[in-house]
């Protein structure tokens, strides 16, 4: 199944997939010969990619798929005259892809987050997905390739979730995917393990519907304000782009 033409959001090619379409596309990759690096993008990623264009380079022999995670990308697309059908939130994508892997008898690997969080997240997934094969779960560090890559390669997962935070997780996947021949789909999932492991509380449903997860997380973890300072600049750049068009 070919991907639709991506939307240009401040120079970042965002594929107009909601969660269901993203899962269907990645299931096709699991069933075929393709290899995919998935970015669950938000305004923070867009701002990083504007400074570091290497974040938009696909790994050798693989495709780069940038999905709209944050509500900011949906609103930006609308302001720029395009439309995203919805979002593919990282924490939901983890569960859906783990289910897809289980139906195929394939293994998943959880890499990253704080010590012990990946293990607890894996245990939660085992409880909610009957028959899930967890090939491994390990924290490691984003710069410790000599430690993490052999562990993942030996486990031979088909799906790899990496939770080192943006943009470290994207850089880890980009430089190491070619060394992991079993991996068909590798996804940077940010704080998804924290939710799965019960380390972070899910926002109320009404906040999730309105796209206010970022505000909920900020209230729960005030230190994250440093990461939110890019949002006003992102909005200004989108408005400038709209006027230019």
C-alpha positions in Angstrom: 0.0 0.0 0.0 1.7 3.2 -1.1 1.8 6.1 1.3 -0.1 9.2 0.3 1.7 12.3 -0.6 3.0 14.0 2.6 1.9 17.4 3.7 4.6 20.1 4.1 4.5 21.5 7.6 7.4 24.0 7.8 9.5 21.8 5.6 8.7 18.5 7.4 6.9 15.9 5.3 4.0 14.7 7.5 2.0 11.8 6.1 -1.8 12.4 6.4 -2.5 9.2 8.4 -4.7 8.8 11.4 -4.1 5.9 13.7 -6.0 3.2 11.7 -4.4 4.1 8.4 -0.9 4.2 10.0 -1.4 0.8 11.5 -2.7 -0.7 8.2 0.3 0.7 6.4 2.8 -0.7 9.0 1.1 -4.0 9.0 1.7 -4.2 5.2 5.4 -3.5 6.0 5.4 -6.4 8.5 3.9 -8.6 5.8 6.2 -7.5 3.0 9.8 -6.7 2.5 9.8 -3.0 3.5 11.5 -1.5 6.5 10.2 1.6 8.1 11.4 4.2 10.6 8.4 5.9 12.2 8.5 9.3 13.7 5.5 10.3 15.9 5.9 14.0 15.3 4.8 17.0 17.3 5.8 20.7 17.0 9.0 20.0 19.0 10.1 17.5 16.3 9.4 20.0 13.5 11.5 22.7 15.2 14.4 20.1 15.7 14.1 19.1 12.1 14.4 22.7 10.9 17.7 22.9 12.7 18.9 19.4 11.9 17.8 18.2 8.4 19.5 14.9 9.1 16.4 14.0 11.2 14.5 13.8 7.9 17.0 11.4 6.2 15.7 7.8 5.9 18.0 5.1 7.2 19.9 3.1 4.6 17.4 0.6 3.0 14.4 1.9 4.9 11.6 4.4 4.6 11.0 7.4 6.9 7.3 7.8 7.9 6.5 11.0 9.8 3.2 10.7 11.5 1.1 13.4 13.2 1.1 12.8 16.9 0.7 16.3 18.4 -2.5 18.3 17.9 -0.2 21.2 17.0 0.5 19.5 13.6 -3.1 19.0 12.9 -3.9 22.7 13.6 -0.8 23.8 11.6 -1.9 21.7 8.6 -5.3 23.3 8.7 -3.9 26.8 8.9 -1.7 26.0 5.9 -4.7 24.9 3.8 -4.3 21.1 4.2 -6.2 18.6 6.3 -5.0 15.8 8.5 -7.7 13.1 9.1 -6.5 12.7 12.7 -3.6 11.7 14.8 -1.5 8.6 15.3 -0.6 9.0 19.0 2.6 7.2 20.0 1.1 5.5 23.1 -1.8 4.1 21.0 0.5 3.1 18.2 2.6 0.9 20.5 -0.5 -1.1 21.6 -1.9 -1.5 18.1 1.5 -2.6 16.6 2.1 -5.0 19.4 -1.4 -6.5 18.6 -0.4 -6.7 14.9 2.9 -8.4 15.8 1.1 -10.9 18.0 -1.4 -11.9 15.3 1.7 -12.7 13.1 3.7 -14.5 15.8 6.3 -11.8 15.7 8.4 -10.4 18.6 8.6 -6.8 19.9 11.4 -5.1 21.8 11.0 -2.1 24.1 14.2 0.0 24.4 14.7 3.1 26.4 13.1 5.2 29.2 14.3 5.1 32.8 15.7 2.0 34.4 13.0 -0.6 34.9 10.3 1.3 33.0 10.6 -0.6 29.8 10.3 -3.9 31.7 7.1 -2.8 33.5 5.7 -1.4 30.2 6.4 -4.8 28.6 4.6 -6.6 31.4 1.6 -4.4 31.0 1.5 -5.2 27.3 1.7 -8.9 28.1 -1.3 -8.5 30.4 -3.5 -6.8 27.8 -2.4 -8.6 24.7 -2.7 -12.4 25.0 0.1 -14.3 23.4 2.4 -11.2 22.9 6.0 -12.2 22.4 8.3 -9.7 24.1 11.7 -10.3 22.6 13.3 -8.0 25.2 13.0 -4.9 27.3 16.0 -2.7 28.3 16.7 0.8 29.3 20.3 1.4 28.1 21.3 4.9 27.1 20.8 6.7 23.8 24.5 7.0 23.2 25.4 3.5 24.3 25.2 1.7 20.9 27.9 -0.9 21.8 25.6 -2.0 24.6 22.1 -1.6 23.1 22.6 -2.7 19.5 23.9 -6.2 20.3 21.1 -6.8 22.8 18.4 -5.9 20.2 20.1 -7.8 17.4 20.4 -11.0 19.4 16.7 -10.8 20.4 15.7 -10.6 16.7 12.4 -8.6 17.1 10.3 -7.6 14.1 9.0 -4.4 15.8 11.2 -2.1 17.9 9.9 0.7 20.1 12.6 3.2 21.2 11.8 5.7 24.0 14.9 7.9 24.4 12.9 11.1 23.9 13.0 13.4 20.8 15.4 13.7 18.9 17.7 11.1 20.5 15.4 8.2 19.7 15.2 9.2 16.1 18.9 9.5 15.8 19.4 6.1 17.5 17.1 4.4 15.0 18.6 6.2 12.0 22.2 5.2 12.7 21.4 1.6 13.9 18.5 0.2 11.9 20.8 -1.2 9.3 22.6 -3.2 12.0 19.3 -4.8 13.0 18.2 -7.1 10.1 15.2 -8.6 11.9 13.5 -5.2 12.5 10.8 -4.3 10.0 9.3 -1.4 11.9 11.1 0.9 14.3 9.2 3.6 16.1 10.3 6.5 18.3 7.6 6.6 21.0 8.7 9.3 23.4 7.0 8.9 26.8 4.7 6.0 25.8 6.5 3.5 28.1 5.8 5.8 31.1 2.1 5.6 30.4 2.1 1.9 29.9 4.2 1.3 33.0 1.9 3.5 35.2 4.7 6.0 35.7 2.6 8.8 34.2 -1.1 9.3 34.5 -3.3 9.4 31.4 -5.1 12.7 30.8 -8.9 12.8 31.2 -10.7 11.8 28.0 -12.0 15.3 27.4 -8.4 16.7 27.5 -7.3 14.0 25.1 -10.1 14.8 22.7 -9.2 18.5 22.7 -5.5 17.7 22.1 -4.4 19.0 25.5 -2.2 16.1 26.5 0.8 18.5 26.4 -0.9 20.7 29.1 -1.8 17.7 31.2 1.8 16.4 31.1 3.2 19.8 31.9 1.0 20.1 35.0 2.1 16.6 36.1 5.8 17.3 35.3 6.5 21.1 35.5 10.1 20.7 34.5 8.9 20.0 31.0 8.2 23.8 30.5 11.7 24.1 28.9 10.5 21.8 26.1 7.3 23.9 25.5 9.0 27.2 24.8 9.2 26.2 21.1 5.5 26.2 20.8 5.0 30.0 20.4 7.8 30.2 17.8 6.2 27.2 16.0 2.9 29.0 15.8 4.5 32.2 14.6 6.3 30.4 11.8 3.1 28.7 10.8 1.3 32.0 10.6 4.1 33.5 8.6 4.0 30.6 6.2 0.2 31.0 5.8 0.6 34.7 5.0 3.4 33.9 2.5 1.2 31.4 0.7 
